[in-house]
Amino acid sequence: MAATGSEKQGAKAFYVTTPIYYVNDAPHLGHAYTTVAGDVLTRWHRQRGEKVWYLTGTDEHGQKIMRTAEANDVTPQAWCDKLVEEAWKPLWEHLNIANDDFIRTTQKRHTDRVQEFVQDLYDKDEIYKGGYEGPYCVGCEEYKLPGDLIEAEDGTKLCAVHKKPVEILKEENYFFKLSAYGPKLLEFYEANPGFIQPESARNEVVNFVKQGLEDLSISRSTFDWGVPVPWDEKHVIYVWIDALLNYATAVGYNENPAKFDETFPANVHLIGKDILRFHAVIWPAMLMAQGLPVPGRVAANGWLMVGGEKMSKSNLTGIKPQDLTSHFGVDAYRWYFLRAIAFGQDGSFSWEDFTARYTSELANDYGNLASRVAAMVGKYFGGELPAATADGDAEKAIHEGLAKAVSVADVKIGEELDFQGGILAIFDFVKQVNGYITEQEPWKVAKDESEEGRARLATILYTAAESLRAVAVLLNPIMPETSQALWESLGAEASLGTLAAQPVQSAATWGQLPAGATVTKGAVLFPRLEEPKKD
């Protein structure tokens, strides 16, 4: 594919980040949900011909990590190394996550830059020394406000997220003057209404900031597993300050100015809603204090629920993604959660819902369409794609339906992060093509061996195959393996080049699949599901 202007050296990359995940345990469906969403978003923009940078990684400091390591009788660094190399990185590879970088907060490229950033704030008088006492949740690595707590039956104060008792901590700390940035943040939110998504998350943050911000403790002195405060090594930098800075350190902050200028700030921070305030309040305030540009958007996805509870290891509802991919396949896994759950809203997972959607939409609507078209081209034209010479109103409707699907999907996925809406637009077109074949009845038209009959049959099958060519392009960011298989079965690899080089916008340009292409019926894209084994 020819380079577009946005690919040229020096152009600003479309920069997307996931949260950097705590390595206190192996990843579950909730972690994978956000990471797959980021992968689909960046693959989509790559297929627009844009320069893209996709970052994920792991958060490896803090009291929670230290305690987990101690419970497993290893050092914190050994624990982090084991989890990253044996659980996190292998899962992202298994799920076909095409990240450009993987940042670990124990890496020197990160820790050195964190110290420099904090030192700069200290030198600018944005940080001062003080003391603090309050309820602290180790799981959240956060001091809690009264409104963040719930009460157990015995009166014990619990973290509302983890449902575990908070600890009352009293220690000497260094504080960032966060309170001074309340008015600036509110002004910024007003001028940039799309900065926080969804709207419910934006309203929550605006109301929180309007109540008045307190200065933020940015160091801890009761444990030592963290980045030392450069001017006072009895303290380590608060894990959230350390973690947020990964978005800058990973792209060359204070180390590679050219890379930094071409990448930073992030266009989209994908996060879970439970870490919204860190990203929508503390992070932009830190950047404002340092005179750096703020991100384009903070998009908070909802929680995955099982049995009415947020999916997490702490409440024992964590499910391994491999439990599902081994049954449904990786592509179906990538598709399902973005299809079934509106991004930004909470959503419930069930095995039964996944099975029903897989069977109805993937196997029957999409997979069966691909098999039928290939089989008919093979049966009636010896596997050689015929030319369309008898277009009519039915074909015109297909052309228009495709143009609409591409336009809607491009806006929904590429701009609005409405993955569900984009996928629905694509599958509405798949349904339209199925309806077209049902109405045109090519198996009956094939009985007419006249020149007009052959031309009509050729047109029907070309229209169906060309529709599938476009669907392969549109679904490639979501389901790359099956899209590639379909692309090859249509003879597109030989005639049009690689699938990854096809711009998503080009899907709407009718007639790209050339007559004469060799169409083969490959393996079934979405095989019939086997009954899950009972324990």
Secondary structure, DSSP 8 states (H G I E B T S, - for coil): ----GGGSTT---EEEEEEEEE-SS---HHHHHHHHHHHHHHHHHHTTT--EEEEEEEE--SHHHHHHHHHTTS-HHHHHHHHIIIIIHHHHHHTT---SEEEETTSHHHHHHHHHHHHHHHHTT-EEEEEEEEEEETTTTEE--GGGEEE-TTS-EEETTT-SB-EEEEEEEEEE-GGGGHHHHHHHHHH-TTSEESHHHHHHHHHHHHT----EE-EE-S---S-EETTEEEEEE-HHHHHHTHHHHTTTTTT-HHHHHHH-S-SEEEEEGGGHHIIIIIHHHHHHHHT----S-EEEE--EEETTEE--TTTT----HHHHHHHH-HHHHHHHHHHHS-TTS-EE--HHHHHHHIIIIIIIIIIHHHHHHHHHHHHHHTTB--------HHHHHHHHHHHHHHHHHHHHHHTS--HHHHHHHHHHHHHHHHHHHHHH-HHHHTT--SHHHHHHHHHHHHHHHHHHHHHHHHHTTT-HHHHHHHHHHTTHHHHH--GGGS-GGGGGSTT-S-TT-B----S-SS---------
